[in-house]
Amino acid sequence: MKLIIRIHRGFLYLFLGFTCLSFLSARSQDAGSGGFDLNGNIVTKLVKNQVNLESKPETATLTIYSDSVKFRVLTTTKKDGSFTTRLPYGHNYRVVFTNPSFVSMFLLIDGQVPKEKYDTPQKLELSDIPFYDKKSVGIDTLKFRFAFDKYKYDPGKKKIIRNEDYFVQFGNGKTREYLDYKAFLRDQKEKAKSQPDSAKTAKANQGSVVRVNYLIGKILAGNPPLVALKNIKVTLTGDRGEPLTSCLTNNSGRFVFENVLMDQSYTLQINAEDIKSLAGQKISLLSKNDKEIASSTPGGAFSFHLLKSDKRSLDLLASEDCNFIISGSLLTLINNVTHPIANTKVHLKDEKGNIVEAMFTNDFGTFVFTRTPSCQNFQIELAENNPKLAGVKVIIADRNGKEISSTTCTGEGQFNFQFLKQDELKLQTMEVEET
């Protein structure tokens, strides 16, 4: 007889206020050997001010990464939002839930168990997982950028169990990664408030011509503007219409132009072909601090004229620095099996080798750097040599578990990942969206 333990809705905290999530150990023919069954269903939520306005099953894509490599893709059923799959022991899993209209979320499962336990099946039941509509109000969506739950083998209980401390910390918005992220956002807002408008621009040597270190803005669609235009080419043209430079927007819809002389007027342009799917929708230009500067409903291309006399727009777009937030995982690859570089101090360095930021990875080797320079090269390396890693291959994976780079440690046990400012597409997969 099978025993299924469920945590009923309304238990523990608001985020998972209607969810139940637990493991059970059982021997049965359908559970099989050498792995665990992953079963469950999602229920979409439309919430405003902590009131649930709508709750229904919905289709969603589950992308499962095994040891940082895409392993399997599932689709929940429209009827009840259910899914089921079998996952082998001996691997680390990231299970990502996505749907364009809902807030993406993921959980982590460390499937490393003793080999003598390979024939002992477990069943993971995920019941009524809340999948929040992006139109919901009053839901703290920032924390969904990090794992909402984690599981790992417990030698004492001899099975894979939930990390209860993390579970509670996530519900209360107290995980280390999330607190680092919020602290960064607060620092950025305070810095923006404390700077007078004139501090955002600097006088060039050519008389009274203003030189802007960076022009930074965001392109979003919708009314209100909520949908970031990702990986869209934005071109800066001169007052005679000649293209001067271009860049791709990032995961937040943000663009950056470096070292702009305001000796003429400019135009920001997006080609009609790149936004043809948004015909009839409002497209807005925002500052990096989310203040709306201009908007339109273009029938073709989108353009914004930045006049050299337009001090308000210039002050909103101009910035002295250009940092962004990245998250990824550091993993070793030994005998074709990956292992997290857990609870280890790592450094973020600028292109001159100066330490910009230091942090510890978590149990899954995950790091979050909040001061990553986007307009120059940077490096990620160990804070101290680790002789145990001498000659070992190390992988850096993006937030979805996909490998983006690898290297071999030196004889002293040190690695160094270098990223060029031109690596826009690679960096976008590591970037944490700003809101």
VOGU-3710 file (C-alpha; in Angstrom, 3 decimals, decimal comma):
1> mkliirihrg> 0,000/0,000/0,000  1,306/3,417/-0,932  1,508/6,236/1,560  1,372/9,811/0,257  2,037/12,653/2,688  0,672/16,053/1,665  0,937/19,498/3,191  -2,493/21,072/2,792  -3,093/24,477/1,256  -2,940/27,492/3,526
11> flylflgftc> 0,069/26,102/5,415  3,343/27,881/6,256  3,393/31,080/4,177  1,689/33,267/1,607  3,807/32,401/-1,434  2,893/28,734/-1,208  -0,308/29,519/0,627  -2,231/26,948/-1,432  0,480/24,395/-2,076  1,600/21,088/-0,719
21> lsflsarsqd> 4,947/19,577/-1,539  6,518/16,479/-0,031  8,540/13,344/-0,656  7,554/9,833/0,208  9,554/6,642/0,259  7,748/3,543/-0,962  8,491/0,342/-2,794  6,170/-0,329/-5,696  6,289/-1,655/-9,221  5,236/1,629/-10,787
31> agsggfdlng> 7,944/3,582/-8,921  10,603/1,339/-10,384  14,276/1,284/-9,345  17,222/3,596/-9,811  15,269/6,813/-9,519  12,324/8,749/-8,173  8,981/9,703/-9,671  8,131/13,373/-10,024  4,374/13,912/-10,126  2,205/16,940/-9,550
41> nivtklvknq> 0,058/19,721/-10,920  0,073/23,496/-11,132  -2,770/25,878/-10,408  -2,558/29,387/-11,833  -3,353/32,321/-9,570  -4,556/35,827/-10,302  -4,083/37,721/-7,044  -4,717/41,345/-6,127  -3,861/42,666/-2,675  -3,645/39,153/-1,205
51> vnleskpeta> -7,112/38,235/-2,530  -7,228/35,271/-4,918  -9,451/36,382/-7,820  -8,969/33,337/-10,007  -7,603/29,820/-9,627  -7,566/27,309/-12,453  -5,355/24,681/-14,103  -3,246/25,848/-17,030  -0,673/24,490/-19,447  2,934/25,195/-18,563
61> tltiysdsvk> 6,289/24,015/-19,820  8,540/22,122/-17,400  12,153/22,157/-18,509  14,292/19,774/-16,480  18,057/20,233/-16,432  20,248/17,358/-15,274  23,771/18,368/-14,195  23,384/21,678/-16,063  22,325/20,005/-19,327  18,758/20,114/-20,667
71> frvltttkkd> 17,401/16,652/-19,905  13,665/16,654/-20,563  10,794/18,981/-21,486  7,234/18,310/-20,302  3,932/20,094/-20,812  1,236/20,066/-18,159  -2,257/19,060/-19,228  -4,862/21,740/-19,803  -7,503/19,726/-17,910  -5,874/19,683/-14,470
81> gsfttrlpyg> -2,360/21,106/-14,942  -0,773/17,758/-14,094  2,580/16,245/-15,072  4,585/13,100/-14,319  8,092/11,864/-15,095  10,846/9,575/-13,786  14,236/11,011/-12,793  17,332/8,846/-12,194  19,341/9,126/-8,994  22,899/10,428/-9,096
91> hnyrvvftnp> 22,246/13,822/-10,678  21,446/17,413/-9,735  18,177/18,693/-11,192  16,734/22,103/-11,866  13,011/22,026/-12,701  11,857/25,229/-14,398  8,155/26,148/-14,795  7,400/28,641/-17,582  4,461/30,207/-19,414  4,655/33,635/-21,128
101> sfvsmfllid> 1,684/34,963/-19,117  2,910/33,776/-15,717  5,861/34,357/-13,388  8,580/31,786/-14,105  9,809/29,729/-11,157  12,102/26,791/-10,450  13,080/24,279/-7,775  16,321/22,365/-7,194  16,717/18,663/-6,438  20,045/17,130/-5,458
111> gqvpkekydt> 19,532/13,536/-6,574  22,898/12,292/-5,279  22,186/9,293/-3,041  24,395/6,398/-1,859  24,654/3,721/-4,536  23,130/1,148/-2,207  19,973/3,310/-2,253  19,632/3,273/-6,042  17,054/0,457/-5,846  14,991/2,257/-3,213
121> pqklelsdip> 12,399/4,378/-5,027  10,976/7,631/-3,768  8,017/9,592/-4,964  7,872/13,387/-5,116  4,342/14,743/-5,098  3,922/18,436/-5,995  0,284/19,302/-5,503  -1,431/22,602/-6,446  1,787/24,524/-7,092  0,761/28,206/-7,427
131> fydkksvgid> 1,715/29,710/-10,795  1,151/33,465/-10,547  -0,345/35,516/-13,362  1,895/38,473/-14,242  -1,120/40,752/-13,801  -1,285/39,841/-10,100  -0,882/42,708/-7,632  0,684/42,430/-4,181  2,812/39,345/-4,940  6,555/39,660/-4,322
141> tlkfrfafdk> 7,768/38,375/-7,688  11,401/39,365/-7,069  12,109/36,256/-5,027  11,008/33,961/-7,872  14,334/34,740/-9,535  15,763/32,234/-7,064  14,775/28,625/-6,306  11,460/28,431/-4,444  12,363/25,063/-2,900  15,373/22,753/-2,512
151> ykydpgkkki> 15,734/19,038/-1,831  18,732/16,923/-0,854  19,535/13,440/0,480  19,569/13,206/4,291  21,860/10,379/5,570  19,963/10,232/8,861  16,523/9,818/7,311  18,005/7,862/4,397  15,975/9,676/1,787  15,806/12,946/-0,134
161> irnedyfvqf> 14,059/15,594/1,913  13,215/19,263/1,701  15,622/21,892/3,038  13,129/23,170/5,601  15,242/26,186/6,608  15,434/27,388/3,028  11,726/26,673/2,523  10,804/28,996/5,391  13,423/31,599/4,441  12,089/31,781/0,898
171> gngktreyld> 8,539/32,214/2,096  9,629/35,083/4,334  11,872/36,618/1,663  14,979/35,910/3,779  17,235/33,742/1,584  20,802/34,987/1,296  20,667/35,397/-2,483  17,423/37,341/-2,315  18,607/39,628/0,494  21,791/40,430/-1,480
181> ykaflrdqke> 19,659/41,263/-4,491  17,280/43,520/-2,544  20,194/45,290/-0,851  21,661/46,066/-4,248  18,374/47,506/-5,520  18,047/49,671/-2,402  21,598/50,951/-2,826  20,922/51,831/-6,439  17,736/53,716/-5,591  19,377/55,625/-2,745
191> kaksqpdsak> 22,287/56,519/-4,959  19,923/57,809/-7,648  18,028/59,923/-5,076  21,176/61,398/-3,545  22,712/62,455/-6,846  21,800/65,908/-8,125  20,892/66,027/-11,796  24,158/67,722/-12,621  26,119/64,810/-11,111  24,944/62,515/-13,884
201> takanqgsvv> 26,777/64,422/-16,588  30,335/65,644/-16,935  31,824/68,487/-18,902  34,108/67,462/-21,740  37,251/69,348/-22,590  35,530/70,943/-25,592  34,059/74,074/-24,024  30,531/73,528/-22,732  29,790/70,271/-24,602  28,403/67,665/-22,200
211> rvnyligkil> 29,872/64,167/-22,259  27,618/61,424/-20,875  29,428/58,360/-19,505  26,457/56,102/-20,223  22,987/56,471/-21,688  20,887/53,736/-20,055  17,206/53,082/-20,573  14,607/50,343/-20,904  12,161/49,491/-23,678  8,924/47,904/-22,463
221> agnpplvalk> 5,570/47,085/-24,034  2,044/47,140/-22,668  -0,173/49,536/-20,729  1,089/49,733/-18,044  4,530/48,835/-19,434  5,306/45,388/-18,019  6,756/43,294/-20,859  10,470/43,797/-21,482  11,603/43,823/-25,114  14,469/41,356/-24,876
231> nikvtltgdr> 17,308/40,904/-27,350  16,067/43,794/-29,526  18,525/45,907/-31,492  18,468/49,600/-30,513  20,334/52,028/-32,779  21,598/55,495/-31,847  21,572/57,815/-34,865  22,934/61,345/-35,265  20,987/64,489/-36,121  21,451/63,772/-39,853
241> gepltscltn> 20,033/60,268/-39,478  23,372/58,480/-39,731  23,730/55,341/-37,519  26,415/55,878/-34,871  26,260/52,768/-32,711  23,848/50,016/-31,672  23,339/47,466/-28,905  21,007/44,640/-27,922  18,545/45,014/-25,082  19,032/42,638/-22,175
251> nsgrfvfenv> 16,563/40,514/-20,213  15,090/43,649/-18,609  14,717/45,432/-21,943  17,665/47,620/-21,013  20,050/49,224/-23,493  23,381/50,939/-22,833  25,329/53,423/-24,946  28,766/54,388/-23,725  30,607/57,736/-23,795  28,095/59,908/-25,685
261> lmdqsytlqi> 28,975/63,520/-26,515  25,883/65,718/-26,390  27,106/68,076/-29,112  24,130/67,165/-31,279  20,661/65,683/-31,026  20,167/61,941/-31,307  17,433/59,447/-32,121  16,915/56,047/-30,528  15,467/53,657/-33,117  14,064/50,125/-33,238
271> naedikslag> 13,380/48,570/-36,630  9,766/47,798/-37,505  10,653/44,156/-38,258  11,879/43,635/-34,694  8,576/44,739/-33,128  6,040/43,618/-35,741  4,511/41,189/-33,223  3,688/44,180/-30,980  1,627/46,081/-33,565  -1,017/48,185/-31,853
281> qkisllsknd> 0,619/47,918/-28,421  2,005/50,811/-26,437  5,821/50,856/-26,359  7,507/52,913/-23,663  10,985/54,265/-23,045  11,865/54,235/-19,332  14,880/55,280/-17,338  16,890/52,568/-15,583  14,985/53,567/-12,410  11,663/52,899/-14,189
291> keiasstpgg> 10,561/56,493/-14,761  8,634/56,758/-18,025  10,222/59,205/-20,466  8,164/58,706/-23,622  5,737/56,278/-25,208  3,949/55,678/-28,476  1,917/53,087/-30,361  3,981/52,735/-33,505  2,583/51,372/-36,721  6,108/50,496/-37,785
301> afsfhllksd> 9,469/51,455/-36,314  9,824/52,958/-32,841  11,886/56,114/-32,407  12,615/58,653/-29,692  14,323/61,982/-30,380  16,809/63,009/-27,698  17,478/66,704/-28,169  20,666/68,170/-26,728  18,495/70,840/-25,095  16,216/68,257/-23,455
311> krsldllase> 17,789/68,331/-19,984  15,027/66,284/-18,315  15,368/63,280/-20,627  19,151/63,537/-20,571  19,243/63,502/-16,765  16,913/60,489/-16,648  18,953/58,484/-19,157  22,471/59,562/-18,162  24,501/57,565/-15,643  28,028/57,575/-14,254
321> dcnfiisgsl> 28,212/53,800/-13,876  26,835/50,756/-15,611  26,383/47,682/-13,431  24,011/44,747/-13,638  23,176/41,566/-11,713  24,198/38,057/-12,743  23,555/34,637/-11,255  24,953/31,248/-12,173  26,415/28,045/-10,775  29,972/26,753/-10,439
331> ltlinnvthp> 30,336/22,991/-10,914  33,181/20,510/-11,139  33,107/17,744/-13,756  34,715/14,537/-12,500  34,227/11,230/-14,342  31,427/12,865/-16,358  29,512/13,722/-13,179  29,040/17,303/-12,026  29,319/18,417/-8,405  28,566/21,894/-7,030
341> iantkvhlkd> 31,403/24,046/-5,727  29,401/24,715/-2,586  29,850/27,287/0,205  32,989/28,661/-1,405  34,097/32,291/-1,558  34,457/33,649/-5,101  35,535/37,044/-6,431  34,164/39,242/-9,193  37,016/41,306/-10,670  37,065/44,101/-13,222
351> ekgniveamf> 39,248/44,061/-16,327  42,168/45,512/-14,332  42,032/42,724/-11,767  40,488/44,815/-8,984  38,018/43,009/-6,710  34,546/44,430/-7,346  32,553/42,056/-5,162  33,001/38,890/-3,079  30,388/36,328/-2,076  29,917/32,696/-1,029
361> tndfgtfvft> 28,236/30,132/-3,253  25,310/28,213/-1,738  24,808/24,445/-1,402  24,220/24,149/-5,160  27,248/26,224/-6,152  25,012/29,175/-7,039  26,364/32,737/-6,875  24,791/36,170/-7,330  26,909/39,211/-8,158  25,109/42,549/-7,936
371> rtpscqnfqi> 27,815/44,907/-9,222  28,806/43,299/-12,515  30,277/45,883/-14,930  28,402/45,579/-18,230  30,534/47,999/-20,208  33,908/46,388/-19,608  35,461/42,947/-19,365  35,265/41,116/-16,034  36,417/37,888/-14,378  35,131/35,337/-11,866
381> elaennpkla> 37,629/33,336/-9,818  38,169/31,635/-6,463  39,059/33,902/-3,557  41,680/31,355/-2,455  43,434/28,460/-4,158  41,897/25,043/-3,473  44,470/22,239/-3,930  41,634/19,677/-4,116  40,613/21,237/-7,445  44,064/20,989/-9,060
391> gvkviiadrn> 43,646/19,819/-12,645  39,858/19,495/-12,286  37,487/20,729/-14,992  35,146/23,484/-13,781  31,910/24,542/-15,484  30,009/27,772/-15,112  26,287/27,371/-15,832  23,610/30,012/-16,302  20,499/30,439/-14,148  18,692/27,714/-16,114
401> gkeissttct> 21,516/25,217/-15,634  22,922/25,465/-19,171  26,703/25,315/-19,495  28,101/28,552/-20,885  31,827/28,144/-20,257  34,374/25,704/-18,846  38,032/25,671/-17,845  40,600/23,466/-16,095  41,975/24,483/-12,720  45,669/25,214/-12,357
411> gegqfnfqfl> 48,056/23,042/-10,367  47,385/25,311/-7,390  43,642/24,734/-7,636  42,585/28,077/-9,115  40,278/28,884/-12,027  39,504/32,088/-13,877  36,491/32,745/-16,098  36,857/35,816/-18,275  33,900/37,546/-19,886  34,185/40,144/-22,612
421> kqdelklqtm> 31,783/43,057/-22,798  31,004/41,898/-26,358  29,596/38,586/-25,005  26,089/40,061/-24,825  24,107/36,915/-25,664  26,126/34,757/-23,260  25,755/37,274/-20,424  22,015/37,624/-20,963  21,520/33,994/-19,919  23,151/34,793/-16,558
431> eveet> 21,459/38,104/-15,945  18,850/38,582/-13,249  16,108/40,900/-14,446  15,725/44,231/-12,673  12,329/45,431/-11,561
//
